[in-house]
Amino acid sequence: MKFIYQTWWKVLAVLLLLYTLIAGFLLGVPRLPILHETIRNVYFHVPMWMAMFAVFTISVIYSIKYLNTGKEKYDLIAVECVNTGTFFYVLGLITGMMWAKYTWGEYWSNDPKQNSAAIAFLLYCAYAVLRNSIDEEQKRAKISAIYNIFAFPIMVVLIMVLPRMTDSLHPGNGGNPAFGKLDMDNHMRMVFYPACIGWCFIALWIATLRYRIRLIEYKNNEIN
Amino acid sequence: MTNDPTNEQKNYICAMQLFNQTWDLFKKEIVLEWRSKYAFNGVLLYVVSTVFICYISLNLNPGLNSSKGYPIVWNVLFWIIMLFASVNAIAKSFMQESKSRLLYYYSIASPQAIILSKTAYNILLMALLSVLALLVYKVFFANTLGDPLYYFLTVMLGSISFSTVFTMISAIASKAGNNGTLMAILSFPVIIPVILLLIKLSKNAMDGLERSVSYSNMAVLLAINVIVIATALLLFPFLWRD
């Protein structure tokens, strides 16, 4: 837990993001039909999902820890990670929709990848509703931890497995090549990987800040 | 030589115990249902009246039977009716139990046995219901099935998937205030991929396509079931403790 109070990775995250902003907009990209300059979206769209997966995974780990130990702290971490993840989920959807407008022609074109992303979003909205429906703190923590663990594998199936089996237009699905294999040259990789790491750290930072605020509130409300 | 049981023997004894407990609880569920026949008759009536409402309202537009989109509507409508019927049927599975009776179960059986027996009982209930529903539906809405055996198989797969998902969700919802809204909100995101796969599979069967086309979708459906049952077995022991 000491890790979240350290500074070095926060500085690193900001530096990496500054680098990806500058390099992502200025460095050359391969010229490809249809895509053209929109390929730069890979620096901003994909890292959103990476960051989301990172915080959701942490949240599941802490939900499991909560069920094993019953410490209130772990529940706070889990819920704040889900909140941050949901925020990045929305960002990922929006950046994807903007890209889709310029390459597929519509913001929402009934694509399997978009649809299942929307369904998986409902899963996490349901998590929020479930939390609000229970008043008793420990019961709420326990049941939402259970639902969180239950929802995570289904979210993975929805986003990663199902679109790959149908004919989605999304790169990397339905027989379409992913950017990583064909289109991305080594220059792009030099921006793409730092972007992923940077955004994951930013998501983690937001989650830890929110968690620390919640922890203070929790301690203030404690009856001694 | 000592008489202490080895690890393998211990595992075997545990598995046998779990199986026996599940089987006893499963029989108890059937006996209880047989005495009142409430859930079964209630949901059957629900399905039949829904089918009848659909029949009457669709027949307001003459000539629908011969229109091009009719088979598609036929297929989709059947699954939507089944979806709502199964939500209603399975939402009851934990609500019916009083708190003291649940406490008694937990003192005599393992939590895994309880969730397994509930799931098995719901599968049986849903399988019976969906066969009857399919028959009634077929009587009211005429349609030719290209591959009746595979359509039937898809309906069976559907009832199994609905039961596994809804049983776990109803266990969660019953702990959280027990209202119908929560059951729907929690279960629909999970059931949408299942129902999409089912509609695809049954469409293939209805059109009489090559059977090998459906294999990969069936595999995904079974995989989802395995994931749901595995997570239910892991998580239910944490859920029942209050």
Chai-1 contact restraints between the chains, C-beta under 6 A:
chainA,res_idxA,chainB,res_idxB,connection_type,confidence,min_distance_angstrom,max_distance_angstrom,comment,restraint_id
A,L67,B,F238,contact,1.0,0.0,6.0,A-B,restraint_1
A,I119,B,P189,contact,1.0,0.0,6.0,A-B,restraint_2
A,I119,B,I192,contact,1.0,0.0,6.0,A-B,restraint_3
A,L122,B,P189,contact,1.0,0.0,6.0,A-B,restraint_4
A,L123,B,P189,contact,1.0,0.0,6.0,A-B,restraint_5
A,A126,B,I185,contact,1.0,0.0,6.0,A-B,restraint_6
A,A126,B,L186,contact,1.0,0.0,6.0,A-B,restraint_7
A,V129,B,I185,contact,1.0,0.0,6.0,A-B,restraint_8
A,S133,B,A176,contact,1.0,0.0,6.0,A-B,restraint_9
A,S133,B,G177,contact,1.0,0.0,6.0,A-B,restraint_10
A,S133,B,L182,contact,1.0,0.0,6.0,A-B,restraint_11
A,I134,B,A176,contact,1.0,0.0,6.0,A-B,restraint_12
A,I143,B,K175,contact,1.0,0.0,6.0,A-B,restraint_13
A,I143,B,A176,contact,1.0,0.0,6.0,A-B,restraint_14
A,I146,B,L235,contact,1.0,0.0,6.0,A-B,restraint_15
A,I146,B,F238,contact,1.0,0.0,6.0,A-B,restraint_16
A,I146,B,L239,contact,1.0,0.0,6.0,A-B,restraint_17
A,Y147,B,I172,contact,1.0,0.0,6.0,A-B,restraint_18
A,F150,B,T231,contact,1.0,0.0,6.0,A-B,restraint_19
A,P153,B,I227,contact,1.0,0.0,6.0,A-B,restraint_20
A,I154,B,V190,contact,1.0,0.0,6.0,A-B,restraint_21
A,L158,B,P193,contact,1.0,0.0,6.0,A-B,restraint_22
A,L162,B,P193,contact,1.0,0.0,6.0,A-B,restraint_23
